[in-house]
Protein backbone atom coordinates (compact mmCIF):
# COMPACT_ATOMS: atom_id res chain seq x y z
CA UNK A 1 0.00 0.00 0.00
CA UNK A 2 2.81 2.44 0.90
CA UNK A 3 4.67 1.54 -2.29
CA UNK A 4 1.58 2.22 -4.38
CA UNK A 5 1.06 5.61 -2.74
CA UNK A 6 4.73 6.51 -3.26
CA UNK A 7 4.55 5.54 -6.93
CA UNK A 8 1.39 7.61 -7.38
CA UNK A 9 2.98 10.61 -5.65
CA UNK A 10 6.12 10.35 -7.79
CA UNK A 11 4.06 10.06 -10.98
CA UNK A 12 2.04 13.12 -9.96
CA UNK A 13 5.20 15.14 -9.22
CA UNK A 14 6.73 14.15 -12.55
CA UNK A 15 3.57 15.19 -14.40
CA UNK A 16 3.50 18.56 -12.62
CA UNK A 17 7.18 19.16 -13.45
CA UNK A 18 6.52 18.37 -17.12
CA UNK A 19 3.58 20.79 -17.23
CA UNK A 20 5.66 23.51 -15.55
CA UNK A 21 8.53 23.05 -18.04
CA UNK A 22 6.08 23.18 -20.95
CA UNK A 23 4.54 26.40 -19.63
CA UNK A 24 7.94 28.06 -19.13
CA UNK A 25 9.10 26.98 -22.60
CA UNK A 26 5.90 28.23 -24.24
CA UNK A 27 6.14 31.53 -22.40
CA UNK A 28 9.72 32.10 -23.53
CA UNK A 29 8.98 31.36 -27.17
CA UNK A 30 6.13 33.87 -27.35
CA UNK A 31 7.96 36.79 -25.72
CA UNK A 32 9.00 39.60 -28.01
CA UNK A 33 11.09 42.70 -27.42
CA UNK A 34 10.88 45.88 -29.46
CA UNK A 35 14.11 46.92 -31.19
CA UNK A 36 14.53 50.57 -32.11
CA UNK A 37 16.40 52.05 -35.08
CA UNK A 38 20.14 52.34 -34.54
CA UNK A 39 20.06 49.91 -31.64
CA UNK A 40 21.81 46.56 -31.33
CA UNK A 41 19.97 43.62 -29.85
CA UNK A 42 21.03 40.07 -29.03
CA UNK A 43 18.75 37.14 -29.85
CA UNK A 44 19.12 33.46 -29.08
CA UNK A 45 17.71 30.77 -31.39
CA UNK A 46 13.91 30.72 -31.11
CA UNK A 47 13.66 34.29 -29.81
CA UNK A 48 11.97 37.11 -31.66
CA UNK A 49 11.99 40.89 -31.70
CA UNK A 50 9.50 43.45 -32.98
CA UNK A 51 11.00 46.07 -35.30
CA UNK A 52 9.00 49.15 -34.30
CA UNK A 53 5.77 49.07 -36.32
CA UNK A 54 7.13 47.02 -39.23
CA UNK A 55 6.82 43.43 -38.07
CA UNK A 56 8.58 40.68 -36.15
CA UNK A 57 12.02 39.17 -36.66
CA UNK A 58 12.61 35.62 -35.43
CA UNK A 59 16.07 34.05 -35.09
CA UNK A 60 15.46 30.48 -36.16
CA UNK A 61 18.75 28.58 -35.99
CA UNK A 62 22.43 28.20 -36.77
CA UNK A 63 22.68 26.78 -40.29
CA UNK A 64 26.44 26.26 -40.51
CA UNK A 65 29.57 27.37 -38.66
CA UNK A 66 32.98 26.93 -40.31
CA UNK A 67 34.69 29.77 -38.43
CA UNK A 68 38.24 29.27 -37.28
CA UNK A 69 38.33 28.10 -33.67
CA UNK A 70 39.75 30.49 -31.06
CA UNK A 71 43.50 30.16 -30.44
CA UNK A 72 43.98 28.36 -33.78
CA UNK A 73 45.87 29.84 -36.71
CA UNK A 74 43.82 29.50 -39.89
CA UNK A 75 44.35 30.56 -43.50
CA UNK A 76 40.72 31.75 -43.69
CA UNK A 77 38.61 33.10 -40.80
CA UNK A 78 35.65 31.02 -41.96
CA UNK A 79 31.96 31.82 -42.00
CA UNK A 80 28.86 31.16 -39.96
CA UNK A 81 25.33 31.30 -41.35
CA UNK A 82 22.22 31.92 -39.28
CA UNK A 83 18.60 31.64 -40.42
CA UNK A 84 15.97 34.28 -39.67
CA UNK A 85 12.28 34.67 -40.41
CA UNK A 86 10.66 38.05 -41.08
CA UNK A 87 6.94 38.44 -40.40
CA UNK A 88 5.96 41.88 -41.74
CA UNK A 89 2.88 43.69 -40.45
CA UNK A 90 1.50 43.54 -44.00
CA UNK A 91 2.71 40.92 -46.45
CA UNK A 92 4.02 37.40 -46.65
CA UNK A 93 6.48 35.72 -44.31
CA UNK A 94 10.07 35.79 -45.57
CA UNK A 95 12.95 33.47 -44.64
CA UNK A 96 16.57 34.53 -45.12
CA UNK A 97 20.08 33.86 -43.84
CA UNK A 98 22.87 36.20 -42.77
CA UNK A 99 26.60 35.42 -42.64
CA UNK A 100 29.58 36.46 -40.54
CA UNK A 101 32.34 36.06 -43.14
CA UNK A 102 30.72 36.44 -46.58
CA UNK A 103 27.76 38.31 -48.03
CA UNK A 104 24.94 38.76 -47.26
CA UNK A 105 25.63 40.25 -43.85
CA UNK A 106 22.50 42.40 -43.96
CA UNK A 107 18.92 42.25 -45.20
CA UNK A 108 16.36 44.93 -46.06
CA UNK A 109 13.18 44.56 -43.97
CA UNK A 110 10.62 47.10 -45.08
CA UNK A 111 12.19 50.53 -44.60
CA UNK A 112 15.00 49.24 -42.40
CA UNK A 113 18.25 47.32 -42.83
CA UNK A 114 19.05 44.46 -40.45
CA UNK A 115 22.77 43.73 -40.05
CA UNK A 116 24.36 40.76 -38.29
CA UNK A 117 26.93 42.42 -36.00
CA UNK A 118 28.32 39.38 -34.18
CA UNK A 119 27.69 35.74 -33.40
CA UNK A 120 28.88 33.89 -30.31
CA UNK A 121 30.21 30.34 -30.56
CA UNK A 122 28.46 27.09 -29.72
CA UNK A 123 25.59 24.91 -30.88
CA UNK A 124 23.00 27.64 -30.21
CA UNK A 125 24.95 30.89 -30.56
CA UNK A 126 23.53 34.29 -29.65
CA UNK A 127 23.27 36.65 -32.62
CA UNK A 128 23.68 40.40 -32.16
CA UNK A 129 21.88 42.40 -34.84
CA UNK A 130 21.54 46.13 -35.56
CA UNK A 131 18.57 47.89 -37.16
CA UNK A 132 19.26 50.99 -39.29
CA UNK A 133 17.24 52.99 -41.79
CA UNK A 134 17.55 51.47 -45.26
CA UNK A 135 19.47 53.63 -47.73
CA UNK A 136 17.18 55.55 -50.04
CA UNK A 137 17.89 55.36 -53.78
Secondary structure by P-SEA (a helix, b strand, c coil): caaaaaaaaaaaaaaaaaaaaaaaaaaaaabbbbbcccbbbbbcccbbbbccccbbbbbcccccccccccccccccccbbbbbbbbbcccbbbbbbcccccccccccccccbbbbbcccccccbbbbbbbbcccccc
